[in-house]
Each structure stands twice: as structure tokens, then as C-alpha cells.
Amino acid sequence: MRAPKTAVWSPGRGVLCLAADRAILAVVQRWTAEHGEGPSVRQIADTVGTKNTASVACHLENLENLEGERGALVR
């Protein structure tokens, strides 16, 4: 489930975010709904098909820092 590196418009947020950011957000939301807690960075990396946890951490930071009242993700 590797997401392409194309930017997409995030409606209502007034920002652009990468498709990979959206894929990771979907993984976090699904995991949290199924397990009652958020996944680890390693678990997210495994789910999206990468071994690069630093890349996942960067995308998580992007999600936390989206413009607007709050980011798309709060740790």
C-alpha cells in the first residue's frame, strides 16, 4: 500500500498534504478504532509497506502541524 508522493488538497484545512500523509492518517485511524490505542511508528511503517521509520515520523509531524485550529493528528 505505497502511497504516491503527489500533493492533494485537504478540504476545509486550507493546506496541501501529501497522499502519503493521508495514507498514514488512515492507518492511524483504522488501527485506533480496532485496538483502542494508536499504533507505533514501526507498526505504521509495516502497514504502509516501508522500513523507513524516520519517513513515517516525518509524515506524522506533518499531520500534527497542519494549518488550522488543530492538526489532523494529536499525539
C-alpha positions in Angstrom: 0.0 0.0 0.0 2.6 2.5 -1.0 1.2 6.0 -1.5 2.4 8.2 -4.4 4.2 11.4 -3.5 1.6 13.7 -5.0 0.2 16.6 -3.1 -3.6 16.8 -2.7 -5.9 19.5 -1.4 -7.2 18.9 2.1 -10.7 20.4 2.1 -11.6 22.7 4.9 -7.9 22.8 6.1 -6.6 25.3 3.5 -3.4 23.3 3.1 -1.8 20.8 0.8 -0.7 17.5 2.2 1.0 14.5 0.6 -1.0 11.5 -0.3 1.4 9.6 2.0 0.2 11.8 4.9 -3.4 10.9 4.1 -2.5 7.1 3.9 -0.7 7.3 7.3 -3.6 9.1 8.8 -6.0 6.4 7.6 -3.7 3.7 9.1 -3.7 5.5 12.5 -7.5 6.0 12.4 -8.2 2.4 11.5 -5.7 1.0 14.0 -7.0 3.1 16.8 -10.6 2.0 16.0 -9.6 -1.6 16.0 -7.2 -1.7 19.0 -8.3 1.2 21.2 -4.9 2.9 21.1 -2.6 4.4 18.4 0.0 2.3 16.5 3.7 2.6 17.0 5.8 4.2 14.3 7.1 0.7 13.4 3.5 -0.7 13.1 2.6 2.2 10.8 5.7 1.6 8.7 4.9 -2.1 8.4 1.3 -1.3 7.4 2.2 1.2 4.6 5.0 -1.1 3.3 8.2 0.8 4.3 11.1 0.1 6.5 11.9 3.8 6.9 10.5 4.8 10.3 12.1 8.2 10.0 9.9 8.9 7.0 6.8 7.8 8.9 7.9 10.1 11.8 8.2 13.0 9.3 4.7 12.3 7.9 3.3 12.1 11.5 4.9 15.5 12.2 3.3 16.9 9.0 -0.1 15.7 10.2 0.4 17.3 13.7 1.4 20.6 12.2 -1.3 21.2 9.6 -2.6 24.7 9.5 -5.8 25.5 11.2 -7.1 25.3 14.7 -5.6 21.8 15.3 -3.6 19.4 13.2 -5.1 16.3 11.7 -3.4 14.3 14.4 -2.7 14.8 18.1 -0.3 12.6 19.9 
